Amino acid sequence: QKEVEQDPGPLSVPEGAIVSLNCTYSNSAFQYFMWYRQYSRKGPELLMYTYSSGNKEDGRFTAQVDKSSKYISLFIRDSQPSDSATYLCAMSANAGGTSYGKLTFGQGTILTVHP
Amino acid sequence: DGGITQSPKYLFRKEGQNVTLSCEQNLNHDAMYWYRQDPGQGLRLIYYSQIVNDFQKGDIAEGYSVSREKKESFPLTVTSAQKNPTAFYLCASGRTGGDQPQHFGDGTRLSIL
């Protein structure tokens, strides 16, 4: 079983829809949670970064973390064709030694927003 | 502009050949990372370095080697021992610490001739 599970999709929605992307994880030591967006043939770019449980909003994007359920989500409101990309969740534990700074990624969800 | 530069963008390897992928950053980050990305899979960690002249194996280090002689540079060599090297290789950097997000370059796509 993978430490982080993410539905690979693909997910196709009409422009203006609300998109929900999710990841589940098994390692209770994870405390830092990130969402990256990756366009084709490009590197991932950081979208959202949260610590522990709770919500964080940035423009049309909202990240939620529920540590009790080991579940994180990214919501995109008023989705645009330019949001079409692969979305990767990533997380890390607050640990010292060789684990310090290591990220564990989900498989990525391919999202297409059509006009 | 600060960022991470990976070169070349595309690379082809012959059987039995070693190839080296370049990664340079001007973000003044202490930590640097190499990941491999295969279709339909997330990123898997190959090697990482928290400080100059020191590096650790990640989850899939076999068939790869790295060096960290300068803070700005973290080249990755794909050796002939790596039997399935075709993939998208991503370099990242970040401030040292488990609570710091990483920033990525735009990758090198390696293929076998």
Interface residues (C-beta under 8 A of the other chain):
Chain A: V4 Q6 P8 Q31 Y32 M34 Y36 R41 K42 G43 P44 E45 L46 Y49 Y51 L88 A90 S92 A93 N94 A95 G96 T98 S99 Y100 G101 K102 L103 F105 G106 Q107 G108
Chain B: I4 Q6 A31 Y33 G40 Q41 G42 L43 R44 L45 Y48 Q50 Q56 G58 L90 A92 G94 T96 G97 G98 D99 Q100 P101 Q102 H103 F104 G105 D106 G107 R109
